[in-house]
Amino acid sequence: MRVAIISDLHFGFANASEREEDSFIQGRDAIEAALDGKADVILIAGDVFDSRVPSQDVLAKTMEIFQEPLHAKSSKVKVVDSINKKRGEIAQAPFRGVPIIAIHGTHERRGRGLTNPLQLSEKAGLLVHLHCQTIVLEVDGKKLAVHGLSGVPERYAKDVLEEWNPKAVEGATNILLLHQNIDEFLYTGTDFKSLELADMPKGFDLVVNGHIHWACQDELKQGGKFLIPGSTIRTQLTKQESEIEKRIYFFENGELEFKKLESPREFHYKTLEITEGTPSSILSELESFLEEIPTKDRNPLVKVILKGSLKKGYSKTDISLSQLEKKFKSKLILRIAKNKLESKTVLDRSDLLSKKEGRALSIEERGQELLKMHLGEIQFEFGIEQDELLGILSTDSKEMALQKIKEAVRIG
């Protein structure tokens, strides 16, 4: 049995922007690639939609795309068994063509008792939705068991998986669908541990995890393969997303293969390393880099990270990007981040306040050193010594300090 695997289509992403059609263009590309690749079944590992309550327009466009497998030449897949899902709950319409089996992800998860958009899609006959459930399919005498755990809060993911405790179906190819953080691939820095590869149940031929947007795969020590198919659309604009193309995977006879999707926009990711830069030098280097990016029918995505130090006397706010963004607005979809830039003054203060003469400074000493630096920057020279002013302030005598400054100004 040939299985197509897709994840994180995020239909409706970037609504009311230049990219508002991208999720549909690329989602259709993925579905058509699955059909062209002669898939018997299409699996989707969560986040079909970008919103828990998608608009009617988003639903209509999604329905149009998911109609294609319904009208494709039937792969003659039939349901032979199900676990935790009543046979009457399984939509029959998807099996007239090439069925879609899907779990919901974090973007679609809703509160208890509320219908999420994947459940709605199942009621519309577009797909089969799984959550802590298993469906066993058969075609030409070969069985496929698809086990699905939809996205749950990360804090509870391990407990939910252990409580559900899915078991491989004997005599079938077994695939488990998840939509969670996996610690080896996406560190969260939380006070609880995400799922790890060691937590994956034994006996499965393939474990597929959505949620993480760049594609990668691994072998499980307990047996079987582990796959992150990645998203069909770039939403996070991370370095990893710039390095790995968008894909659809196929699984057949225990082997994985992939096909590159051709529809995604080009994505250029660049870190500009800056040492004591000035606004004009930074803008000049930025402009030179952007000029080198070739023009395309669909504007490329560009993300630039400005990293390093500014020349003393300048801050990040001195770097005005408006003219540059205006110049390239019709050619590029541009994101420029300045948060990794530090001014020389800030760096000096950081070094100074962390330690002095090889020892850590007290809070009071740090405050005094910082005030000295500020007074030095404004060329404080009038009629009162810095140390005298600091001494007055350290005793919390603000009124006395203000009076001394006024007197010093009159004397100066």
C-alpha positions, 0 to 999 in steps of 0.5 A: 500500500502506498501512503502519502504523508503531509503535515501543517498546511495551515490553510488561512495563514497570512490572511489579508496580506500578500501571502494570503493565497500561499497556503492554498496554492501550496496545499493544493500542490501537495494534494496533487503531488500525492495523487500524481504519486499514485497514493492509496491513502493520504495522511495529514499530521495536524494543523490543516487549518491555521485557526481554531475557527476558520472563516467561511472563505477559508473553509470553502477553499479547503473544501475545494482542494479536498474534493480532488481526492474524493473525485480521484480514481478509487484506490479501492481502500476499505475499512476493515476495523477500527479501535475507539471509533465506531464504524458509524462515525467513519465518513464513507465519502472519502473511500469513493476516491483516495481517502484522507486520514488526519489528526488535528493540531495545536492550531485547531484544538478547541475546548471540550464539547466544541467542534474543531474544524477537522471534526467539521471536515469529517462531518462534511465527508472530506476526511477521517479524523482520529484522536486516540483512535485507530482505523485499519484499512485494506487494499489488495489484501494488504492492511494498513493501521493508522493510529492517531493522537491529535495535538494535546497540551505539551505538559500532558502529551506523555501522560496522554500517550501512555494512557492511550497506549496504542498497540500495533495491529498484527499483520498490518503496516502500522503508522502512528500520527502525532502533533507535538514537540519532540525534545530532540528536534525542538527544545522548548525550555519549559519546566516539563519535558516534551516527548522524546524519541524514547517515548515512542511505542514499540512495534510501529513501522513509522511514527509521523510527527507534525507541528515542527515545520522543517523536514527530517527523519530518524531511526527509532532504537525501539524499531521503525522509522521516525518522520517529521514531514515539515509544513507545506508553507513557511510560517516561522521564517526560521533558518531551518526553514530556509535550508530544507525545501518543502516536501511531500513524503511517500511510505511504501514497503517499509521505505520513505521517499519524498518529492519536493514541492515546486510552488513555495516562494523562494526564501532567503535567510541572511545574518549580517555580522556587524562590528561597530557599524553605523546606520549608514554603513548597515543600510548600505550593506543591507541594500547591496544584499537585497539588490542581488536577490533575483526578481521572481513572478511571486515575490521571494521571502527575505529575512535578515538578522542584524547581529553585532555591535553599533559604533558608540553613540548609536542605538538600534532606533537610529537605523530607519528601515522605512526607505529601504522597505519602501524601495523593495516592497514591490520585489520582496517580502522583507523582514529585518530583525534588529534585536540582536544588535547592541550599542557600544554603550550598552556593551560597555555597561554590561561589562562594567556592571557585571564585574570590576577589578575581578570581583562582582559588584553590589547593587549599590555599586552597579547603580553608582557606576551606571550613574557615573557613566551617564554623567560622563556621557552628558559631559557633567562638569558643573560645580559638584563632584560626581562622588558627592552627588552619588553619595547624596543619592545613595542616602535617598535624598533626592530633594537634596540632590536636586537642590545641589544640582540647581546650586551647581548650575547657578555657580557654573 
